[in-house]
């Protein structure tokens, strides 16, 4: 049965999820979640991405990330 | 009531809470909430197993043989007897009841029984995310009925001011009594429980509830493994 998801929250943000498996490793982006606040985003990130043994996990609002350049964009001279 | 019966009450309530969470794993308002419902369900069913494993080291197993046939032998709260009909029921249980159970687990971890101190500590870390989930959804607002029912049952589950939980607190086995436990839940959720006086004369000290009733037949069948057998091929026998 097809089910359409409807968000009940009017205002949601994308949170990028970062994690690492061992201290020497750098944090790397492992995915993202959508939530109205950081508390719910933390709960969602933990529920969605906890299948591996991470020693550290962090979330960052996507809007807080400044892009210097990205694929398909011209590098500023 | 002994500490073993209290641990069994926690175990039964967490098992039922986990099953009720899991029932919403495809019905929550968003995909993320579906996944969180499934994850929290797995957590609580796992916590229930850990709690049941504490009974023997505690020196007593209060589980009677009638649990095989009598749904009323389970020590769960009325809130968990039937599947929830609205998302508001999920949120109220997630915010209030789950936090109440966590407050009791914290009281066990900070008490003087070594087996509970060591085995229950990890649950507190996992429960942090249940709390964040429940509190955040609660702030969105839900209907008053399930919220009030959850608070009433949490107050009843903590028990009367001069009851066995209070006695276990005095003995140092629990680090908090009923009033402190309720205060911790209110502080964490940043809200007050509705004021009411439970009818302690009608309260069952073993099941820690006033209202009669029991788990619905389908869920009870699932607990006993009967539901799964319906999906076995005809003619197959266990162990074949």
Interface residues (C-beta under 8 A of the other chain):
Chain A: X3 X5 X6 X7 X8 X9 X33 X34 X35 X36 X37 X39 X40 X42 X43 X44 X46 X47 X48 X50
Chain B: X26 X29 X30 X31 X32 X33 X35 X36 X38 X39 X40 X129 X130 X132 X133 X135 X136 X137 X140
